[in-house]
Structures are given as structure tokens and as C-alpha cells.
Amino acid sequence: MTSSSIDHPNDTSVRAWYGRRRRVIILAAAGLLATGAFLLWGPIGLGDGPLSTGLGYGSGAVHPGGPAGFVIPIYNSGDSSAVVDGLDLISGTSYPSPHVLGLEVLTAGACLGTWPARQAARGFVLAGCGGADAGPLIGHAVGPTDPVSLGFPAAAEIAAPRPGTCWVMTKVVVHYHVGIRHYSATGPSGLAVCADSAQLNAAMKAAESAR
């Protein structure tokens, strides 16, 4: 004799009710998370937005002593000022990325590669390049720039590599907002800083391969 069980109609309706309630709760939670992110960061912009960077390729340096630094030209192709929220230096190789000590704005910065960095009355300056320190980069507003200009002279101070090591950078990511809309702009680069000149060629080849 074969027995079979048939769910009571009420059982099916209860399960369906719980299923619908679960979906409503999940959708409500997702909506709350999206609303919280909007209130905290504002709407996320599409693409890189109006900012771009122009550090260039193939610049390398050996720096055996104290901190070094370099200029990161920033261009604003939009009609409104963009406020810098953060900046990331990406290695993209087996070498570590530069260890950032400070991010400042310089009064001028028409130079490539790395330069010795020294402390100023506020922030830092690059010996032989960049002019005076004009204040912190984070929170600074970048106005519209002429495409043929040298750009907005942001600068990074980095720690000198330890003996036998190198820093490599292949990308610069600028996080910023225009009004309430937030963006992240990524620009390619090619920079290696080594404590030993014998290692520089391998570090630069790694940077080129990562690009």
C-alpha cells in the first residue's frame, strides 16, 4: 500500500506569504543601503568625469637619501571647479607602490620625474622644481584648465625606498567631487624610484609591462 502526502492549501499560502515578505524585506534593505550611500557620498558620476592626470611615461630616478617628490598635473575639462577628495598611487607590479608622506599643491610644477623633497614652513617643496607650497591637495578646488597648459600642479611626497628596494607607479587615481556628484579618474603613468641604480632598469621594465 502506497501512501502519499498532500500539502494543505493553507500551508502553501503561508509559504508564499513568507516568500513575498522575505523579498520585500530584501528590497527594502537594498533601498536603505542605496539611500545611505547617496546621503554619505552623493550620487556616483559616470566614467572619469572632467578631471584627468598627465604624469607621462618613462621617468625614473635613483634616490638613496631622504624623501623624494614629484608633480602630478591635473586637468579639468569641465566648466565647474572639482574638489579633490583623495589620491591613490597604484603599482600594478610585484614592486610596492610609493609610500605617500604628503599631498600638496605647488605654485608651479613644470618638471618631470622625481626631485628631493624638503620640509617647508607648511607642507613640503621640491628642491629645484615646483615653486612654493600652496596648501594641502585634499579639499583643494581645481578650476577649469586650458588643455594646452601645464595643468594644476598637485604634488606627492614619498618616502625614499629602503636599501635594495624600489617603488613603482603605473597609475594615478584621483577621487573628487563636482557639487554632489563624485568621480574617480584614473590616469596612466610610468615611474620607478630605486635605492640602487642597478635595480632601476628592471623596475622600469616592470612598469612598462604593467601598462
SULDADA-V9233 format. One record per residue. RES is the residue in one letter. SS is DSSP state (~ for helix, > for strand, _ for the rest). PHI is phi in degrees with one decimal (* if undefined). NEAR is the number of other C-alpha atoms within 8 Angstrom. Layout:
BEGIN
RES,SS,PHI,NEAR + RES,SS,PHI,NEAR
END
This chain:
BEGIN
M,_,*,2 + T,_,-101.9,3 + S,_,-110.8,4 + S,_,-140.8,4 + S,_,-114.8,4 + I,_,-120.8,4 + D,_,-61.3,6 + H,_,-69.0,6 + P,~,-51.7,6 + N,~,-66.6,6 + D,~,-62.1,8 + T,~,-63.6,9 + S,~,-67.6,8 + V,~,-65.5,8 + R,~,-62.5,8 + A,~,-63.6,8 + W,~,-63.8,8 + Y,~,-65.4,8 + G,~,-63.7,8 + R,~,-64.2,8 + R,~,-64.0,8 + R,~,-63.4,8 + R,~,-63.5,8 + V,~,-62.6,8 + I,~,-65.1,8 + I,~,-63.1,8 + L,~,-64.0,8 + A,~,-65.7,8 + A,~,-64.5,8 + A,~,-62.6,8 + G,~,-64.7,8 + L,~,-64.7,8 + L,~,-63.3,8 + A,~,-63.4,8 + T,~,-65.4,8 + G,~,-62.6,8 + A,~,-63.4,9 + F,~,-62.6,9 + L,~,-67.7,7 + L,~,-78.2,6 + W,~,-111.3,9 + G,_,83.8,10 + P,_,-66.3,8 + I,>,-86.1,8 + G,_,-75.1,9 + L,_,-89.6,6 + G,_,70.4,7 + D,_,-73.8,11 + G,_,78.4,9 + P,_,-78.0,8 + L,>,-89.9,12 + S,>,-148.4,11 + T,>,-116.7,11 + G,_,-143.6,11 + L,_,-82.7,11 + G,_,88.6,9 + Y,_,-119.4,7 + G,_,72.8,7 + S,>,-92.1,11 + G,>,-133.4,12 + A,>,-154.3,10 + V,>,-108.3,10 + H,_,-134.9,12 + P,_,-84.8,10 + G,_,-103.8,5 + G,_,-78.6,9 + P,_,-60.2,11 + A,>,-118.2,14 + G,>,-155.6,13 + F,>,-152.5,12 + V,>,-89.5,14 + I,>,-120.3,11 + P,>,-63.0,13 + I,>,-118.2,12 + Y,>,-116.2,15 + N,>,-118.7,13 + S,_,-90.0,10 + G,_,-88.1,8 + D,_,-100.5,6 + S,_,-121.1,7 + S,_,-69.8,11 + A,>,-117.9,13 + V,>,-97.9,12 + V,>,-76.0,15 + D,>,-102.4,10 + G,>,-177.7,8 + L,>,-148.4,9 + D,>,-116.0,7 + L,>,-107.7,11 + I,>,-104.8,11 + S,_,-81.3,15 + G,_,70.9,11 + T,_,-134.2,9 + S,_,-74.1,5 + Y,_,-81.0,10 + P,>,-69.2,9 + S,_,-78.6,11 + P,_,-58.0,12 + H,_,-88.2,6 + V,>,-78.1,9 + L,>,-99.8,8 + G,>,-167.4,9 + L,>,-129.0,12 + E,>,-132.6,15 + V,>,-110.7,12 + L,>,-104.0,15 + T,_,-76.3,10 + A,_,-159.5,9 + G,_,-163.5,13 + A,_,-87.7,7 + C,_,-153.5,7 + L,_,-109.0,9 + G,_,77.5,10 + T,_,-101.2,11 + W,>,-137.4,11 + P,>,-60.3,10 + A,>,-105.2,13 + R,>,-135.4,9 + Q,>,-68.0,8 + A,_,-115.3,8 + A,_,-55.5,5 + R,_,-140.1,7 + G,_,67.3,11 + F,>,-146.4,13 + V,>,-133.2,14 + L,>,-103.2,14 + A,_,-62.7,9 + G,_,90.1,5 + C,>,-157.5,11 + G,_,98.9,15 + G,_,73.0,10 + A,_,-85.6,8 + D,>,-79.8,13 + A,>,-107.6,8 + G,>,114.6,9 + P,>,-63.2,10 + L,_,-72.5,11 + I,_,-65.7,10 + G,_,91.8,8 + H,_,-81.6,8 + A,>,-92.1,8 + V,>,-101.2,10 + G,_,-78.1,9 + P,_,-55.6,11 + T,_,-117.9,10 + D,_,-72.3,8 + P,_,-57.2,7 + V,_,-95.7,4 + S,_,-82.5,6 + L,_,-83.3,8 + G,_,84.8,10 + F,>,-84.4,9 + P,>,-83.5,15 + A,>,-74.7,14 + A,>,-145.5,13 + A,>,-118.8,13 + E,>,-102.7,14 + I,>,-124.2,12 + A,_,-71.5,11 + A,_,-64.6,12 + P,_,-65.2,13 + R,_,-67.9,7 + P,_,-52.0,7 + G,_,82.8,9 + T,_,-128.0,10 + C,>,-137.2,15 + W,>,-104.1,14 + V,>,-133.9,17 + M,>,-132.8,16 + T,>,-118.9,15 + K,>,-145.2,13 + V,>,-121.6,14 + V,>,-115.4,12 + V,>,-105.7,12 + H,>,-97.9,12 + Y,>,-157.7,12 + H,>,-138.6,12 + V,>,-119.4,10 + G,_,65.3,5 + I,_,-100.9,8 + R,>,-98.7,10 + H,>,-104.0,13 + Y,>,-136.2,13 + S,>,-134.6,11 + A,>,-105.9,12 + T,>,-110.4,11 + G,>,-124.0,10 + P,>,-74.3,11 + S,>,-152.9,12 + G,>,-154.8,17 + L,>,-141.0,14 + A,>,-132.3,15 + V,>,-127.4,15 + C,>,-123.7,17 + A,_,-82.3,15 + D,_,-127.8,12 + S,~,-60.9,8 + A,~,-67.8,5 + Q,~,-93.6,12 + L,~,-64.1,15 + N,~,-61.1,8 + A,~,-66.6,7 + A,~,-65.6,14 + M,~,-67.6,14 + K,~,-64.2,8 + A,~,-63.8,9 + A,~,-64.0,17 + E,~,-64.6,8 + S,~,-66.8,6 + A,~,-67.7,8 + R,_,-76.2,6
END
